[in-house]
């Protein structure tokens, strides 16, 4: 039995999210929540909300014991890229890529 939660179209680069996800993979949910709370990264706040959502899904939808949950899988994949133009010297244009992310978090119960 597993509980999933998704965060789609997050306006942060997948590289930045991956760094924080590596910290919480295969950790119990209370330890993962503490890590996210005390990690000074931009992705931490949105991943904390995602973890709370996954815990709520496990408790309400799947009748799982919340105290035995751990983060079994968490991964990020790139979403659509917003392309913007910045003017540069001598009439040139410079392209800015605003990357987005799709994050998936899977929680399982420990045996």
Backbone atoms as SQL, in Angstrom:
CREATE TABLE atoms (id INTEGER PRIMARY KEY, chain TEXT, resi INTEGER, resn TEXT, atom TEXT, x REAL, y REAL, z REAL);
INSERT INTO atoms VALUES
  (1, 'A', 1, 'UNK', 'N', 0.846, -1.181, 0.000),
  (2, 'A', 1, 'UNK', 'CA', 0.000, 0.000, 0.000),
  (3, 'A', 1, 'UNK', 'C', 0.895, 1.249, 0.000),
  (4, 'A', 2, 'UNK', 'N', 0.538, 2.202, -0.834),
  (5, 'A', 2, 'UNK', 'CA', 1.325, 3.432, -0.915),
  (6, 'A', 2, 'UNK', 'C', 0.411, 4.634, -1.109),
  (7, 'A', 3, 'UNK', 'N', 0.890, 5.780, -0.686),
  (8, 'A', 3, 'UNK', 'CA', 0.175, 7.043, -0.850),
  (9, 'A', 3, 'UNK', 'C', 1.039, 7.983, -1.674),
  (10, 'A', 4, 'UNK', 'N', 0.428, 8.646, -2.633),
  (11, 'A', 4, 'UNK', 'CA', 1.167, 9.541, -3.524),
  (12, 'A', 4, 'UNK', 'C', 0.654, 10.967, -3.403),
  (13, 'A', 5, 'UNK', 'N', 1.541, 11.903, -3.719),
  (14, 'A', 5, 'UNK', 'CA', 1.167, 13.307, -3.846),
  (15, 'A', 5, 'UNK', 'C', 2.016, 13.904, -4.967),
  (16, 'A', 6, 'UNK', 'N', 1.423, 14.825, -5.710),
  (17, 'A', 6, 'UNK', 'CA', 2.093, 15.435, -6.861),
  (18, 'A', 6, 'UNK', 'C', 2.132, 16.949, -6.699),
  (19, 'A', 7, 'UNK', 'N', 3.228, 17.538, -7.129),
  (20, 'A', 7, 'UNK', 'CA', 3.345, 18.990, -7.232),
  (21, 'A', 7, 'UNK', 'C', 3.699, 19.278, -8.682),
  (22, 'A', 8, 'UNK', 'N', 2.783, 19.926, -9.388),
  (23, 'A', 8, 'UNK', 'CA', 3.010, 20.164, -10.811),
  (24, 'A', 8, 'UNK', 'C', 3.200, 21.653, -11.087),
  (25, 'A', 9, 'UNK', 'N', 3.988, 21.939, -12.094),
  (26, 'A', 9, 'UNK', 'CA', 4.253, 23.296, -12.577),
  (27, 'A', 9, 'UNK', 'C', 4.840, 24.192, -11.491),
  (28, 'A', 10, 'UNK', 'N', 5.698, 23.643, -10.631),
  (29, 'A', 10, 'UNK', 'CA', 6.381, 24.456, -9.620),
  (30, 'A', 10, 'UNK', 'C', 7.408, 25.336, -10.327),
  (31, 'A', 11, 'UNK', 'N', 7.407, 26.626, -10.014),
  (32, 'A', 11, 'UNK', 'CA', 8.283, 27.554, -10.719),
  (33, 'A', 11, 'UNK', 'C', 9.685, 27.568, -10.090),
  (34, 'A', 12, 'UNK', 'N', 10.333, 26.409, -10.103),
  (35, 'A', 12, 'UNK', 'CA', 11.698, 26.285, -9.620),
  (36, 'A', 12, 'UNK', 'C', 12.390, 25.222, -10.478),
  (37, 'A', 13, 'UNK', 'N', 13.662, 25.397, -10.685),
  (38, 'A', 13, 'UNK', 'CA', 14.420, 24.504, -11.550),
  (39, 'A', 13, 'UNK', 'C', 14.492, 23.091, -10.958),
  (40, 'A', 14, 'UNK', 'N', 14.368, 22.058, -11.800),
  (41, 'A', 14, 'UNK', 'CA', 14.457, 20.683, -11.291),
  (42, 'A', 14, 'UNK', 'C', 15.786, 20.368, -10.597),
  (43, 'A', 15, 'UNK', 'N', 16.864, 21.001, -11.016),
  (44, 'A', 15, 'UNK', 'CA', 18.168, 20.773, -10.375),
  (45, 'A', 15, 'UNK', 'C', 18.143, 21.194, -8.915),
  (46, 'A', 16, 'UNK', 'N', 17.480, 22.316, -8.639),
  (47, 'A', 16, 'UNK', 'CA', 17.425, 22.830, -7.269),
  (48, 'A', 16, 'UNK', 'C', 16.537, 21.961, -6.393),
  (49, 'A', 17, 'UNK', 'N', 15.471, 21.412, -6.981),
  (50, 'A', 17, 'UNK', 'CA', 14.564, 20.543, -6.227),
  (51, 'A', 17, 'UNK', 'C', 15.245, 19.213, -5.921),
  (52, 'A', 18, 'UNK', 'N', 16.024, 18.697, -6.867),
  (53, 'A', 18, 'UNK', 'CA', 16.671, 17.390, -6.719),
  (54, 'A', 18, 'UNK', 'C', 17.615, 17.363, -5.521),
  (55, 'A', 19, 'UNK', 'N', 18.297, 18.470, -5.261),
  (56, 'A', 19, 'UNK', 'CA', 19.229, 18.553, -4.138),
  (57, 'A', 19, 'UNK', 'C', 18.501, 18.296, -2.822),
  (58, 'A', 20, 'UNK', 'N', 17.318, 18.892, -2.661),
  (59, 'A', 20, 'UNK', 'CA', 16.564, 18.746, -1.418),
  (60, 'A', 20, 'UNK', 'C', 15.915, 17.363, -1.341),
  (61, 'A', 21, 'UNK', 'N', 15.436, 16.830, -2.470),
  (62, 'A', 21, 'UNK', 'CA', 14.816, 15.502, -2.462),
  (63, 'A', 21, 'UNK', 'C', 15.806, 14.416, -2.049),
  (64, 'A', 22, 'UNK', 'N', 17.078, 14.579, -2.428),
  (65, 'A', 22, 'UNK', 'CA', 18.090, 13.594, -2.052),
  (66, 'A', 22, 'UNK', 'C', 18.285, 13.519, -0.538),
  (67, 'A', 23, 'UNK', 'N', 17.976, 14.623, 0.168),
  (68, 'A', 23, 'UNK', 'CA', 18.138, 14.655, 1.623),
  (69, 'A', 23, 'UNK', 'C', 17.061, 13.840, 2.347),
  (70, 'A', 24, 'UNK', 'N', 15.846, 13.740, 1.757),
  (71, 'A', 24, 'UNK', 'CA', 14.728, 13.124, 2.492),
  (72, 'A', 24, 'UNK', 'C', 14.360, 11.733, 1.993),
  (73, 'A', 25, 'UNK', 'N', 14.979, 11.260, 0.929),
  (74, 'A', 25, 'UNK', 'CA', 14.631, 9.943, 0.383),
  (75, 'A', 25, 'UNK', 'C', 14.932, 8.840, 1.399),
  (76, 'A', 26, 'UNK', 'N', 13.989, 7.880, 1.562),
  (77, 'A', 26, 'UNK', 'CA', 14.095, 6.736, 2.482),
  (78, 'A', 26, 'UNK', 'C', 14.178, 7.121, 3.953),
  (79, 'A', 27, 'UNK', 'N', 13.653, 8.300, 4.316),
  (80, 'A', 27, 'UNK', 'CA', 13.631, 8.730, 5.706),
  (81, 'A', 27, 'UNK', 'C', 12.194, 8.625, 6.241),
  (82, 'A', 28, 'UNK', 'N', 12.014, 8.395, 7.551),
  (83, 'A', 28, 'UNK', 'CA', 10.667, 8.470, 8.137),
  (84, 'A', 28, 'UNK', 'C', 10.091, 9.876, 7.969),
  (85, 'A', 29, 'UNK', 'N', 8.757, 9.981, 7.930),
  (86, 'A', 29, 'UNK', 'CA', 8.147, 11.273, 7.606),
  (87, 'A', 29, 'UNK', 'C', 8.455, 12.348, 8.641),
  (88, 'A', 30, 'UNK', 'N', 8.559, 11.991, 9.936),
  (89, 'A', 30, 'UNK', 'CA', 8.855, 13.021, 10.934),
  (90, 'A', 30, 'UNK', 'C', 10.283, 13.552, 10.781),
  (91, 'A', 31, 'UNK', 'N', 11.222, 12.671, 10.423),
  (92, 'A', 31, 'UNK', 'CA', 12.605, 13.099, 10.172),
  (93, 'A', 31, 'UNK', 'C', 12.671, 13.939, 8.895),
  (94, 'A', 32, 'UNK', 'N', 11.943, 13.507, 7.858),
  (95, 'A', 32, 'UNK', 'CA', 11.925, 14.243, 6.589),
  (96, 'A', 32, 'UNK', 'C', 11.333, 15.635, 6.776),
  (97, 'A', 33, 'UNK', 'N', 10.277, 15.745, 7.594),
  (98, 'A', 33, 'UNK', 'CA', 9.661, 17.049, 7.851),
  (99, 'A', 33, 'UNK', 'C', 10.639, 17.964, 8.589),
  (100, 'A', 34, 'UNK', 'N', 11.384, 17.410, 9.545),
  (101, 'A', 34, 'UNK', 'CA', 12.373, 18.210, 10.281),
  (102, 'A', 34, 'UNK', 'C', 13.498, 18.677, 9.361),
  (103, 'A', 35, 'UNK', 'N', 13.945, 17.792, 8.462),
  (104, 'A', 35, 'UNK', 'CA', 14.994, 18.161, 7.504),
  (105, 'A', 35, 'UNK', 'C', 14.517, 19.300, 6.610),
  (106, 'A', 36, 'UNK', 'N', 13.282, 19.191, 6.100),
  (107, 'A', 36, 'UNK', 'CA', 12.755, 20.233, 5.214),
  (108, 'A', 36, 'UNK', 'C', 12.578, 21.556, 5.953),
  (109, 'A', 37, 'UNK', 'N', 12.177, 21.478, 7.217),
  (110, 'A', 37, 'UNK', 'CA', 11.943, 22.696, 7.997),
  (111, 'A', 37, 'UNK', 'C', 13.243, 23.468, 8.227),
  (112, 'A', 38, 'UNK', 'N', 14.371, 22.737, 8.361),
  (113, 'A', 38, 'UNK', 'CA', 15.631, 23.386, 8.715),
  (114, 'A', 38, 'UNK', 'C', 16.629, 23.456, 7.565),
  (115, 'A', 39, 'UNK', 'N', 16.185, 23.204, 6.348),
  (116, 'A', 39, 'UNK', 'CA', 17.061, 23.321, 5.180),
  (117, 'A', 39, 'UNK', 'C', 16.823, 24.673, 4.506),
  (118, 'A', 40, 'UNK', 'N', 17.860, 25.501, 4.395),
  (119, 'A', 40, 'UNK', 'CA', 17.671, 26.840, 3.823),
  (120, 'A', 40, 'UNK', 'C', 17.739, 26.853, 2.291),
  (121, 'A', 41, 'UNK', 'N', 16.837, 26.127, 1.653),
  (122, 'A', 41, 'UNK', 'CA', 16.785, 26.084, 0.191),
  (123, 'A', 41, 'UNK', 'C', 15.403, 26.564, -0.251),
  (124, 'A', 42, 'UNK', 'N', 15.330, 27.070, -1.476),
  (125, 'A', 42, 'UNK', 'CA', 14.071, 27.605, -1.992),
  (126, 'A', 42, 'UNK', 'C', 13.008, 26.526, -2.149),
  (127, 'A', 43, 'UNK', 'N', 13.432, 25.298, -2.464),
  (128, 'A', 43, 'UNK', 'CA', 12.481, 24.214, -2.706),
  (129, 'A', 43, 'UNK', 'C', 11.897, 23.647, -1.420),
  (130, 'A', 44, 'UNK', 'N', 12.504, 23.918, -0.273),
  (131, 'A', 44, 'UNK', 'CA', 12.102, 23.293, 0.984),
  (132, 'A', 44, 'UNK', 'C', 10.651, 23.579, 1.351),
  (133, 'A', 45, 'UNK', 'N', 10.225, 24.812, 1.161),
  (134, 'A', 45, 'UNK', 'CA', 8.873, 25.204, 1.570),
  (135, 'A', 45, 'UNK', 'C', 7.802, 24.472, 0.768),
  (136, 'A', 46, 'UNK', 'N', 7.952, 24.408, -0.540),
  (137, 'A', 46, 'UNK', 'CA', 6.945, 23.724, -1.362),
  (138, 'A', 46, 'UNK', 'C', 7.001, 22.210, -1.157),
  (139, 'A', 47, 'UNK', 'N', 8.187, 21.651, -0.896),
  (140, 'A', 47, 'UNK', 'CA', 8.287, 20.218, -0.624),
  (141, 'A', 47, 'UNK', 'C', 7.701, 19.860, 0.737),
  (142, 'A', 48, 'UNK', 'N', 7.766, 20.797, 1.671),
  (143, 'A', 48, 'UNK', 'CA', 7.148, 20.578, 2.979),
  (144, 'A', 48, 'UNK', 'C', 5.624, 20.471, 2.823),
  (145, 'A', 49, 'UNK', 'N', 5.040, 21.334, 2.014),
  (146, 'A', 49, 'UNK', 'CA', 3.600, 21.271, 1.739),
  (147, 'A', 49, 'UNK', 'C', 3.234, 19.968, 1.037),
  (148, 'A', 50, 'UNK', 'N', 4.080, 19.542, 0.110),
  (149, 'A', 50, 'UNK', 'CA', 3.833, 18.298, -0.619),
  (150, 'A', 50, 'UNK', 'C', 3.886, 17.094, 0.317),
  (151, 'A', 51, 'UNK', 'N', 4.830, 17.089, 1.242),
  (152, 'A', 51, 'UNK', 'CA', 4.935, 15.995, 2.211),
  (153, 'A', 51, 'UNK', 'C', 3.716, 15.958, 3.128),
  (154, 'A', 52, 'UNK', 'N', 3.247, 17.126, 3.560),
  (155, 'A', 52, 'UNK', 'CA', 2.035, 17.179, 4.385),
  (156, 'A', 52, 'UNK', 'C', 0.837, 16.632, 3.618),
  (157, 'A', 53, 'UNK', 'N', 0.752, 16.955, 2.338),
  (158, 'A', 53, 'UNK', 'CA', -0.335, 16.461, 1.495),
  (159, 'A', 53, 'UNK', 'C', -0.275, 14.950, 1.351),
  (160, 'A', 54, 'UNK', 'N', 0.934, 14.402, 1.161),
  (161, 'A', 54, 'UNK', 'CA', 1.092, 12.958, 1.028),
  (162, 'A', 54, 'UNK', 'C', 0.720, 12.244, 2.325),
  (163, 'A', 55, 'UNK', 'N', 1.073, 12.836, 3.471),
  (164, 'A', 55, 'UNK', 'CA', 0.717, 12.259, 4.774),
  (165, 'A', 55, 'UNK', 'C', -0.799, 12.258, 4.943),
  (166, 'A', 56, 'UNK', 'N', -1.435, 13.358, 4.554),
  (167, 'A', 56, 'UNK', 'CA', -2.896, 13.450, 4.651),
  (168, 'A', 56, 'UNK', 'C', -3.565, 12.434, 3.724),
  (169, 'A', 57, 'UNK', 'N', -3.028, 12.240, 2.535),
  (170, 'A', 57, 'UNK', 'CA', -3.564, 11.240, 1.601),
  (171, 'A', 57, 'UNK', 'C', -3.454, 9.840, 2.202),
  (172, 'A', 58, 'UNK', 'N', -2.323, 9.556, 2.836),
  (173, 'A', 58, 'UNK', 'CA', -2.115, 8.229, 3.425),
  (174, 'A', 58, 'UNK', 'C', -3.106, 7.976, 4.559),
  (175, 'A', 59, 'UNK', 'N', -3.306, 8.973, 5.403),
  (176, 'A', 59, 'UNK', 'CA', -4.203, 8.807, 6.543),
  (177, 'A', 59, 'UNK', 'C', -5.669, 8.766, 6.167),
  (178, 'A', 60, 'UNK', 'N', -6.076, 9.666, 5.290),
  (179, 'A', 60, 'UNK', 'CA', -7.505, 9.808, 4.969),
  (180, 'A', 60, 'UNK', 'C', -7.981, 8.852, 3.882),
  (181, 'A', 61, 'UNK', 'N', -7.187, 8.670, 2.830),
  (182, 'A', 61, 'UNK', 'CA', -7.645, 7.893, 1.679),
  (183, 'A', 61, 'UNK', 'C', -7.290, 6.413, 1.758),
  (184, 'A', 62, 'UNK', 'N', -6.175, 6.087, 2.435),
  (185, 'A', 62, 'UNK', 'CA', -5.694, 4.704, 2.421),
  (186, 'A', 62, 'UNK', 'C', -5.679, 4.053, 3.802),
  (187, 'A', 63, 'UNK', 'N', -6.131, 4.747, 4.835),
  (188, 'A', 63, 'UNK', 'CA', -6.183, 4.222, 6.213),
  (189, 'A', 63, 'UNK', 'C', -4.843, 3.638, 6.656),
  (190, 'A', 64, 'UNK', 'N', -3.761, 4.345, 6.382),
  (191, 'A', 64, 'UNK', 'CA', -2.433, 3.898, 6.781),
  (192, 'A', 64, 'UNK', 'C', -2.075, 4.517, 8.128),
  (193, 'A', 65, 'UNK', 'N', -1.190, 3.857, 8.874),
  (194, 'A', 65, 'UNK', 'CA', -0.725, 4.366, 10.156),
  (195, 'A', 65, 'UNK', 'C', 0.319, 5.454, 9.897),
  (196, 'A', 66, 'UNK', 'N', -0.005, 6.696, 10.264),
  (197, 'A', 66, 'UNK', 'CA', 0.842, 7.845, 9.938),
  (198, 'A', 66, 'UNK', 'C', 2.199, 7.763, 10.648),
  (199, 'A', 67, 'UNK', 'N', 2.247, 7.121, 11.821),
  (200, 'A', 67, 'UNK', 'CA', 3.513, 7.050, 12.567),
  (201, 'A', 67, 'UNK', 'C', 4.516, 6.083, 11.936),
  (202, 'A', 68, 'UNK', 'N', 4.056, 5.185, 11.057),
  (203, 'A', 68, 'UNK', 'CA', 4.954, 4.199, 10.437),
  (204, 'A', 68, 'UNK', 'C', 5.348, 4.558, 9.008),
  (205, 'A', 69, 'UNK', 'N', 4.973, 5.735, 8.532),
  (206, 'A', 69, 'UNK', 'CA', 5.230, 6.101, 7.145),
  (207, 'A', 69, 'UNK', 'C', 6.679, 6.525, 6.924),
  (208, 'A', 70, 'UNK', 'N', 7.178, 6.250, 5.722),
  (209, 'A', 70, 'UNK', 'CA', 8.479, 6.761, 5.304),
  (210, 'A', 70, 'UNK', 'C', 8.410, 7.141, 3.827),
  (211, 'A', 71, 'UNK', 'N', 9.340, 7.977, 3.401),
  (212, 'A', 71, 'UNK', 'CA', 9.389, 8.452, 2.015),
  (213, 'A', 71, 'UNK', 'C', 10.077, 7.371, 1.186),
  (214, 'A', 72, 'UNK', 'N', 9.293, 6.569, 0.462),
  (215, 'A', 72, 'UNK', 'CA', 9.888, 5.464, -0.294),
  (216, 'A', 72, 'UNK', 'C', 10.430, 5.940, -1.638),
  (217, 'A', 73, 'UNK', 'N', 9.718, 6.835, -2.290),
  (218, 'A', 73, 'UNK', 'CA', 10.178, 7.383, -3.569),
  (219, 'A', 73, 'UNK', 'C', 9.908, 8.880, -3.578),
  (220, 'A', 74, 'UNK', 'N', 10.827, 9.624, -4.164),
  (221, 'A', 74, 'UNK', 'CA', 10.567, 11.041, -4.459),
  (222, 'A', 74, 'UNK', 'C', 11.468, 11.406, -5.633),
  (223, 'A', 75, 'UNK', 'N', 10.854, 11.971, -6.644),
  (224, 'A', 75, 'UNK', 'CA', 11.632, 12.333, -7.826),
  (225, 'A', 75, 'UNK', 'C', 11.032, 13.572, -8.474),
  (226, 'A', 76, 'UNK', 'N', 11.838, 14.215, -9.290),
  (227, 'A', 76, 'UNK', 'CA', 11.421, 15.428, -9.989),
  (228, 'A', 76, 'UNK', 'C', 11.681, 15.239, -11.475),
  (229, 'A', 77, 'UNK', 'N', 10.766, 15.753, -12.285),
  (230, 'A', 77, 'UNK', 'CA', 10.958, 15.748, -13.731),
  (231, 'A', 77, 'UNK', 'C', 10.687, 17.162, -14.243),
  (232, 'A', 78, 'UNK', 'N', 11.331, 17.543, -15.331),
  (233, 'A', 78, 'UNK', 'CA', 11.153, 18.912, -15.820),
  (234, 'A', 78, 'UNK', 'C', 9.775, 19.134, -16.418),
  (235, 'A', 79, 'UNK', 'N', 9.224, 20.311, -16.149),
  (236, 'A', 79, 'UNK', 'CA', 7.957, 20.714, -16.739),
  (237, 'A', 79, 'UNK', 'C', 8.231, 21.615, -17.936),
  (238, 'A', 80, 'UNK', 'N', 7.210, 22.318, -18.402),
  (239, 'A', 80, 'UNK', 'CA', 7.418, 23.231, -19.531),
  (240, 'A', 80, 'UNK', 'C', 8.327, 24.398, -19.145),
  (241, 'A', 81, 'UNK', 'N', 9.061, 24.897, -20.133),
  (242, 'A', 81, 'UNK', 'CA', 9.992, 25.994, -19.897),
  (243, 'A', 81, 'UNK', 'C', 9.383, 27.282, -20.429),
  (244, 'A', 82, 'UNK', 'N', 9.313, 28.299, -19.567),
  (245, 'A', 82, 'UNK', 'CA', 8.817, 29.611, -19.986),
  (246, 'A', 82, 'UNK', 'C', 9.992, 30.382, -20.577),
  (247, 'A', 83, 'UNK', 'N', 9.844, 30.841, -21.808),
  (248, 'A', 83, 'UNK', 'CA', 10.938, 31.524, -22.484),
  (249, 'A', 83, 'UNK', 'C', 10.680, 33.027, -22.485),
  (250, 'A', 84, 'UNK', 'N', 11.667, 33.778, -21.994),
  (251, 'A', 84, 'UNK', 'CA', 11.560, 35.226, -21.907),
  (252, 'A', 84, 'UNK', 'C', 12.751, 35.854, -22.618),
  (253, 'A', 85, 'UNK', 'N', 12.594, 37.098, -23.064),
  (254, 'A', 85, 'UNK', 'CA', 13.640, 37.807, -23.791),
  (255, 'A', 85, 'UNK', 'C', 14.132, 38.979, -22.951),
  (256, 'A', 86, 'UNK', 'N', 15.467, 39.103, -22.830),
  (257, 'A', 86, 'UNK', 'CA', 16.078, 40.226, -22.127),
  (258, 'A', 86, 'UNK', 'C', 16.916, 41.012, -23.135),
  (259, 'A', 87, 'UNK', 'N', 16.691, 42.309, -23.235),
  (260, 'A', 87, 'UNK', 'CA', 17.497, 43.109, -24.162),
  (261, 'A', 87, 'UNK', 'C', 18.949, 43.225, -23.701),
  (262, 'A', 88, 'UNK', 'N', 19.862, 43.142, -24.673),
  (263, 'A', 88, 'UNK', 'CA', 21.284, 43.254, -24.369),
  (264, 'A', 88, 'UNK', 'C', 21.890, 44.377, -25.210),
  (265, 'A', 89, 'UNK', 'N', 23.192, 44.525, -25.114),
  (266, 'A', 89, 'UNK', 'CA', 23.879, 45.625, -25.785),
  (267, 'A', 89, 'UNK', 'C', 23.779, 45.512, -27.303),
  (268, 'A', 90, 'UNK', 'N', 23.811, 46.645, -27.964),
  (269, 'A', 90, 'UNK', 'CA', 23.833, 46.779, -29.419),
  (270, 'A', 90, 'UNK', 'C', 22.629, 46.124, -30.074),
  (271, 'A', 91, 'UNK', 'N', 21.459, 46.201, -29.443),
  (272, 'A', 91, 'UNK', 'CA', 20.215, 45.736, -30.043),
  (273, 'A', 91, 'UNK', 'C', 20.026, 44.234, -30.047),
  (274, 'A', 92, 'UNK', 'N', 20.875, 43.519, -29.353),
  (275, 'A', 92, 'UNK', 'CA', 20.735, 42.065, -29.318),
  (276, 'A', 92, 'UNK', 'C', 19.697, 41.646, -28.273),
  (277, 'A', 93, 'UNK', 'N', 19.248, 40.420, -28.405),
  (278, 'A', 93, 'UNK', 'CA', 18.298, 39.862, -27.451),
  (279, 'A', 93, 'UNK', 'C', 18.923, 38.621, -26.814),
  (280, 'A', 94, 'UNK', 'N', 18.654, 38.440, -25.522),
  (281, 'A', 94, 'UNK', 'CA', 19.196, 37.318, -24.770),
  (282, 'A', 94, 'UNK', 'C', 18.029, 36.536, -24.196),
  (283, 'A', 95, 'UNK', 'N', 18.021, 35.219, -24.411),
  (284, 'A', 95, 'UNK', 'CA', 16.897, 34.406, -23.967),
  (285, 'A', 95, 'UNK', 'C', 17.086, 33.940, -22.532),
  (286, 'A', 96, 'UNK', 'N', 16.051, 34.115, -21.704),
  (287, 'A', 96, 'UNK', 'CA', 16.050, 33.626, -20.330),
  (288, 'A', 96, 'UNK', 'C', 15.083, 32.451, -20.266),
  (289, 'A', 97, 'UNK', 'N', 15.538, 31.326, -19.733),
  (290, 'A', 97, 'UNK', 'CA', 14.704, 30.134, -19.597),
  (291, 'A', 97, 'UNK', 'C', 14.240, 30.009, -18.153),
  (292, 'A', 98, 'UNK', 'N', 12.944, 30.149, -17.924),
  (293, 'A', 98, 'UNK', 'CA', 12.371, 30.001, -16.587),
  (294, 'A', 98, 'UNK', 'C', 11.829, 28.581, -16.491),
  (295, 'A', 99, 'UNK', 'N', 12.552, 27.736, -15.797),
  (296, 'A', 99, 'UNK', 'CA', 12.238, 26.309, -15.766),
  (297, 'A', 99, 'UNK', 'C', 11.176, 25.997, -14.714),
  (298, 'A', 100, 'UNK', 'N', 10.385, 24.942, -14.998),
  (299, 'A', 100, 'UNK', 'CA', 9.378, 24.475, -14.056),
  (300, 'A', 100, 'UNK', 'C', 9.616, 23.006, -13.748),
  (301, 'A', 101, 'UNK', 'N', 8.998, 22.527, -12.673),
  (302, 'A', 101, 'UNK', 'CA', 9.223, 21.162, -12.205),
  (303, 'A', 101, 'UNK', 'C', 7.914, 20.459, -11.903),
  (304, 'A', 102, 'UNK', 'N', 7.920, 19.143, -12.078),
  (305, 'A', 102, 'UNK', 'CA', 6.848, 18.268, -11.607),
  (306, 'A', 102, 'UNK', 'C', 7.479, 17.332, -10.577),
  (307, 'A', 103, 'UNK', 'N', 6.987, 17.375, -9.338),
  (308, 'A', 103, 'UNK', 'CA', 7.555, 16.567, -8.257),
  (309, 'A', 103, 'UNK', 'C', 6.546, 15.499, -7.852),
  (310, 'A', 104, 'UNK', 'N', 7.013, 14.262, -7.639),
  (311, 'A', 104, 'UNK', 'CA', 6.190, 13.160, -7.178),
  (312, 'A', 104, 'UNK', 'C', 6.787, 12.618, -5.887),
  (313, 'A', 105, 'UNK', 'N', 5.918, 12.409, -4.877),
  (314, 'A', 105, 'UNK', 'CA', 6.356, 11.852, -3.609),
  (315, 'A', 105, 'UNK', 'C', 5.484, 10.652, -3.261),
  (316, 'A', 106, 'UNK', 'N', 6.116, 9.534, -2.916),
  (317, 'A', 106, 'UNK', 'CA', 5.413, 8.291, -2.586),
  (318, 'A', 106, 'UNK', 'C', 5.786, 7.897, -1.157),
  (319, 'A', 107, 'UNK', 'N', 4.766, 7.653, -0.327),
  (320, 'A', 107, 'UNK', 'CA', 4.975, 7.213, 1.051),
  (321, 'A', 107, 'UNK', 'C', 4.502, 5.778, 1.203),
  (322, 'A', 108, 'UNK', 'N', 5.241, 4.983, 1.987),
  (323, 'A', 108, 'UNK', 'CA', 4.860, 3.608, 2.288),
  (324, 'A', 108, 'UNK', 'C', 4.948, 3.386, 3.786),
  (325, 'A', 109, 'UNK', 'N', 4.285, 2.318, 4.240),
  (326, 'A', 109, 'UNK', 'CA', 4.345, 1.944, 5.647),
  (327, 'A', 109, 'UNK', 'C', 5.503, 0.979, 5.883),
  (328, 'A', 110, 'UNK', 'N', 6.212, 1.163, 6.999),
  (329, 'A', 110, 'UNK', 'CA', 7.280, 0.231, 7.349),
  (330, 'A', 110, 'UNK', 'C', 6.659, -1.034, 7.938),
  (331, 'A', 111, 'UNK', 'N', 7.251, -2.176, 7.631),
  (332, 'A', 111, 'UNK', 'CA', 6.740, -3.430, 8.175),
  (333, 'A', 111, 'UNK', 'C', 7.293, -3.651, 9.578);
